[in-house]
C-alpha cells in the first residue's frame, strides 16, 4: 500500500503566508535586541554607578556619604567633638538633611570623611577647625593662616642669617595641631609678625678682635741689696693677639664663646726686676734726697756776680735745724775757709752733700747719720752776707744743681 504524503507546495516571495512569517520573526528579533540592550545598559550602569546620600547642612550641600550608617557615625563624631570643645551637648543631627542620588563608585570610594566633618564644623557657630600653635608643648592660641606664620618664621631666620649669623634657630619648639577650637575661649594670633618677634632665637656669629696681653713681672730677689731697693733689668712690653671666635647669642645677649683661632701680633716681653731683701740699716743711703732745712731760696745754682755759685742758698733764721738730706758717713765736720762751719756727708752711692755757713755742728767726723737726722743749725759763718744754708750735691766729684734732685 502506497504512503500518502502531502504534496509539497513552493511559496513564492510574494506569498502572503511567507510575508506574515517574516514580519513576525523581525518583531521577535527587534524585541530581543532591545531587551539585550537594556540588560547590557543596566549591567553597565550598576557596574559603574551606585546610589549614595547627598548630605546638606542647613540646606547647603557639603558632600556625599555611601549610606545612612556612615552618616550617623559622622553625626555622632561631630556631636562628640563639638560637645567636648563647648562643654555641653550640641545637636548636630537636627541641622542635617540628605537626598538619594546616583553617583559613581569611584566618587563613593574617594569620599573624604575628615573634610565632611570640617564642613559640618564650619556651619556650627562658636567652633571651627584651626591650627593650634604650641610653644614647647604649651598651646598659646590659633592662627587662621599657617602658611603666613611659617613664612614669617622663615623670614626672621633668613634676616638673621643675612645679618652675618653663621646659624640661627628658634630656641623654643614651635608646633602646630589642626583641631576643633572654641572660638570664644581660644586666643587668636592675629598679628603673626609680632608673635614671631617674641620667639627667642639663638644665633652664632663669627667675630674677630684684638686683645692686649699684659706683661708679667719676673722678680729676682737679691739679699745683697737693701729692702725696697729695686732695679729694672728689662722693661716689660704688653703683647697683642688677634682672636677669632664663635659667639652664641640668645635674643642679642652673649651666652657663650668658643675660640677658633688665636694669632699673635706682638709677643709679650716680661719685665725683669731685681729687688733687695737685706734689712736696711738706719743710716743707709736711699739714693735720693730730702730738703735739708726749711726756708726761702735766696740764691740758685749757676753763674752769680762774675763767678759760679756751686750750690743752693736757703735763707732761714739763725739756729734753724739742718738735717741730713740722705743717710751716709760724715767724712768732714769743721771749719773750711769761705764755707765757715761745714759738714760733708759721703753717701753709699758715692755722692757727697755739703752743708755750709752753719752756726753749730751737731755730729762728729766718721759718724754715720740717717736721713732726716739733725746735723747742725743755720748760721752765717765764713764768707756770708746773712743767715742761710749753702747746700751742694756732688756726683762723681762734680757739683750739680740741687733743685734737680730735691722733691
C-alpha positions in Angstrom: 0.0 0.0 0.0 1.5 3.3 -1.0 2.2 6.0 1.6 0.2 9.1 1.3 2.4 12.2 1.6 1.1 15.7 1.3 2.1 17.5 -1.7 4.9 19.9 -1.4 3.9 23.4 -2.2 6.6 26.0 -3.0 5.9 29.5 -1.6 6.8 32.5 -3.7 8.4 35.5 -2.1 5.2 37.3 -2.6 3.2 34.7 -0.8 1.1 36.3 2.0 2.0 33.5 4.3 5.7 33.9 3.8 5.4 37.7 4.4 3.5 37.1 7.7 6.2 34.8 9.0 9.0 37.1 8.1 7.3 40.0 9.8 6.8 38.0 13.0 10.4 37.0 13.1 11.5 40.6 12.6 9.3 41.7 15.6 10.8 39.0 17.8 14.3 39.8 16.8 13.7 43.5 17.4 12.3 42.9 20.9 15.3 40.6 21.7 17.8 43.2 20.6 16.1 45.9 22.8 15.9 43.6 25.8 19.6 42.7 25.3 20.5 46.4 25.1 18.5 47.2 28.2 20.2 44.4 30.1 23.6 45.5 29.0 22.9 49.1 29.8 21.6 48.1 33.3 24.6 46.0 33.9 27.0 48.8 32.8 25.1 51.3 34.9 25.2 49.4 38.1 28.8 48.4 37.4 30.0 52.0 37.4 27.3 53.8 39.4 25.6 53.4 42.7 23.2 55.2 45.0 24.5 57.4 47.7 23.3 60.1 50.1 23.9 63.8 49.3 24.3 65.5 52.7 23.2 69.1 53.4 23.7 71.3 56.5 21.0 73.9 56.9 20.1 73.2 53.2 23.7 73.8 52.0 25.3 70.7 50.3 28.5 69.7 51.9 29.2 66.3 50.3 28.2 62.7 49.8 28.2 59.6 52.0 27.6 56.0 50.9 24.8 55.2 53.3 22.9 56.3 56.5 25.1 54.2 58.7 28.2 56.3 57.7 26.1 59.5 58.0 25.1 58.5 61.6 28.7 57.8 62.5 29.7 61.1 61.1 27.0 62.9 63.1 27.9 61.1 66.3 31.6 62.0 65.8 30.7 65.7 65.1 28.4 65.9 68.1 31.1 64.4 70.4 33.8 66.7 69.2 31.7 69.8 69.4 30.3 68.8 72.8 33.9 68.2 74.1 35.0 71.7 73.0 31.9 73.6 74.1 31.5 71.6 77.3 27.8 70.9 76.6 25.7 68.7 74.2 25.2 70.2 70.8 22.5 68.6 68.5 24.1 68.3 65.0 21.5 65.9 63.6 18.7 68.4 63.6 20.6 70.6 61.1 21.4 67.7 58.7 19.3 66.5 55.8 20.1 64.3 52.8 18.7 63.1 49.4 19.3 59.9 47.4 21.3 60.4 44.3 23.1 58.3 41.7 26.9 58.7 41.8 29.9 56.8 40.5 31.6 54.1 42.6 34.9 56.0 42.4 33.3 59.1 44.0 31.9 57.0 46.8 35.3 55.3 47.4 37.1 58.7 47.4 34.8 60.4 50.0 36.9 62.5 52.4 35.2 61.9 55.8 37.5 64.3 57.6 36.6 67.1 55.1 32.9 66.3 55.7 33.5 66.7 59.4 35.2 70.1 58.9 32.4 71.2 56.6 29.9 70.4 59.4 32.0 72.3 62.0 32.1 75.3 59.6 28.3 75.6 59.9 28.3 75.5 63.8 28.6 78.8 65.5 31.4 79.2 68.1 33.7 76.4 66.8 35.9 76.0 63.8 38.9 74.0 62.7 42.2 75.9 63.1 45.9 75.3 63.6 46.6 75.5 67.3 50.2 76.8 67.9 52.1 75.4 70.9 55.4 76.6 72.3 57.4 73.8 74.0 54.1 71.8 74.1 52.1 74.6 75.7 49.2 75.9 73.5 49.2 79.7 73.1 46.4 80.2 70.5 45.4 79.5 67.0 46.2 81.0 63.6 43.9 81.3 60.6 46.8 81.0 58.1 49.5 78.5 58.9 51.5 79.4 55.8 51.7 83.1 56.9 53.1 82.0 60.3 55.6 79.7 58.7 56.7 82.4 56.2 57.1 84.9 59.0 59.3 82.5 60.9 61.4 81.6 57.8 61.8 85.4 57.0 63.1 86.1 60.5 65.7 83.3 60.3 66.7 84.5 56.8 67.1 88.1 58.1 69.4 86.9 60.9 71.5 84.9 58.5 71.6 87.8 56.2 73.0 90.0 59.0 76.0 87.7 59.3 75.0 84.9 61.5 76.5 81.5 60.8 73.5 79.8 62.2 70.1 80.9 63.6 67.3 78.8 65.1 64.3 79.4 67.3 65.1 78.3 70.9 61.6 77.1 71.6 59.9 74.2 69.9 57.0 75.6 67.9 54.5 73.0 66.8 51.0 73.0 65.2 48.0 70.8 65.5 44.9 71.2 63.3 41.9 70.7 65.5 38.5 72.0 66.5 38.6 75.0 68.8 36.2 77.1 70.8 36.4 80.5 69.2 35.2 82.3 72.4 37.7 80.5 74.7 40.8 80.2 72.5 43.1 83.1 71.8 43.5 84.1 68.1 47.0 85.0 67.0 46.1 87.9 64.7 49.4 89.7 64.5 51.7 87.0 63.2 54.8 89.2 62.7 54.6 90.5 66.3 54.2 86.9 67.6 57.2 85.7 65.7 59.3 88.6 67.1 58.6 87.4 70.7 60.1 84.0 70.0 63.5 83.6 71.5 66.2 83.0 68.8 69.7 81.5 69.3 72.3 82.8 66.8 76.0 82.0 66.3 78.3 84.7 64.9 82.0 84.6 64.0 83.9 87.7 65.3 87.5 88.8 65.1 89.0 91.3 67.6 92.4 92.2 69.1 93.3 91.9 72.8 96.1 93.3 74.8 98.0 90.7 76.9 99.7 92.5 79.9 103.3 91.6 80.6 104.2 89.8 83.7 106.9 90.8 86.2 109.7 88.3 86.9 111.1 89.3 90.3 114.7 88.5 91.3 115.3 88.7 95.0 118.8 89.8 95.9 119.9 89.6 99.6 122.9 91.8 98.8 120.7 94.8 98.3 118.6 96.6 100.8 114.9 96.2 101.1 112.9 98.5 98.8 115.9 98.7 96.6 114.5 98.0 93.1 116.3 97.8 89.8 114.6 97.2 86.5 116.8 94.9 84.4 114.4 94.6 81.5 111.4 96.8 80.6 108.2 94.9 80.1 106.2 95.1 76.9 102.5 94.2 76.5 101.6 91.7 73.8 98.8 91.8 71.3 96.8 88.9 69.8 94.1 88.7 67.2 91.3 86.4 68.3 88.7 84.7 66.0 85.8 83.3 68.0 82.3 81.9 67.6 79.9 83.8 69.8 76.5 82.5 70.7 73.7 84.9 71.4 70.1 84.4 72.8 68.0 87.4 71.9 71.1 89.5 71.4 72.8 88.6 74.7 76.0 86.7 74.8 75.6 83.2 76.4 78.8 81.5 75.2 82.0 81.9 73.2 84.3 79.4 71.6 87.8 80.3 70.4 88.5 79.3 66.8 92.0 80.9 66.2 94.5 83.0 68.2 97.1 84.8 66.1 100.0 86.6 67.9 100.6 90.1 66.6 103.1 91.2 69.2 105.0 88.9 71.6 104.8 89.6 75.3 108.1 90.7 76.9 108.3 90.1 80.6 109.6 92.8 82.9 112.6 91.6 84.9 113.1 93.3 88.3 115.8 92.9 90.9 114.7 93.7 94.5 116.8 93.7 97.6 115.9 91.7 100.6 118.6 92.8 103.1 117.2 94.7 106.1 118.2 98.3 105.6 120.4 99.9 108.3 119.0 103.1 109.7 121.9 105.1 108.4 122.0 103.5 104.9 121.5 105.8 101.9 118.3 105.8 99.9 119.9 107.3 96.8 117.6 110.3 96.7 117.3 113.4 98.9 115.0 115.4 101.1 115.2 119.2 101.8 118.0 119.8 104.4 116.2 122.8 106.0 113.1 125.0 105.9 113.4 128.5 104.4 113.4 130.6 101.4 115.7 130.1 98.4 117.9 133.2 98.2 120.4 132.2 95.5 120.3 129.5 92.8 122.9 127.2 91.4 124.8 128.8 88.5 126.6 132.0 87.4 126.5 134.8 90.0 128.4 138.1 90.1 131.1 137.1 87.7 131.6 133.8 89.5 129.9 130.4 89.5 127.7 129.5 92.5 128.0 125.8 93.1 125.1 125.3 95.4 121.7 126.4 96.6 121.3 129.1 99.3 118.3 128.6 101.6 117.7 131.7 103.8 116.4 130.9 107.3 116.7 132.4 110.8 119.9 131.6 112.8 119.6 128.3 114.7 117.1 126.7 112.3 117.7 122.9 112.3 119.7 121.4 109.4 119.2 117.7 108.7 121.0 115.1 106.6 119.4 115.0 103.1 120.3 111.3 102.9 121.9 108.7 105.1 125.7 108.2 105.0 129.1 108.8 106.7 130.4 112.1 107.9 133.8 112.5 106.4 134.2 116.2 107.2 132.9 118.3 110.1 134.7 121.6 110.9 135.8 124.9 109.6 136.6 125.3 105.9 137.7 128.9 104.9 134.8 130.6 102.9 132.3 127.8 103.8 132.7 128.5 107.5 131.4 125.7 109.6 131.0 122.8 107.0 129.7 119.3 107.1 130.3 116.9 104.2 128.5 113.5 104.1 129.6 110.6 101.8 126.6 108.6 100.7 126.6 104.9 99.8 126.3 105.6 96.1 129.4 107.8 96.1 127.6 111.1 96.0 128.6 113.8 98.5 126.4 116.6 100.1 127.7 119.9 101.5 126.1 121.9 104.4 127.9 125.3 104.9 127.8 128.5 107.0 126.5 126.6 109.9 126.2 128.3 113.3 126.8 124.9 115.0 127.7 121.3 114.1 125.8 118.6 115.9 127.7 115.5 114.7 131.2 114.2 114.5 133.7 113.1 111.9 133.4 109.4 111.0 129.9 109.2 112.4 127.1 107.5 110.3 123.9 109.5 110.1 120.5 108.7 108.9 118.3 110.6 106.5 116.5 113.4 108.4 118.9 113.3 111.4 119.8 116.7 112.9 123.4 117.5 111.9 123.7 121.3 112.5 122.0 124.7 112.6 121.7 127.6 110.1 124.2 130.4 110.6 126.3 132.9 108.7 129.9 131.7 109.3 132.6 132.0 106.7 132.1 134.3 103.7 128.4 135.1 104.1 126.1 138.1 103.9 123.3 136.7 106.2 121.9 133.7 107.9 121.3 130.9 105.4 122.3 127.3 104.5 124.6 126.8 101.5 123.7 123.3 100.2 125.6 121.4 97.5 125.3 118.0 95.8 128.4 116.4 94.1 128.0 113.5 91.8 131.2 111.8 90.6 133.0 114.8 92.2 131.2 117.4 90.1 128.7 119.9 91.6 125.2 119.6 90.2 122.0 121.7 90.6 120.4 120.6 93.8 117.0 121.6 92.6 117.1 118.8 90.1 117.5 116.2 92.9 115.2 117.6 95.6 111.4 116.8 95.8 
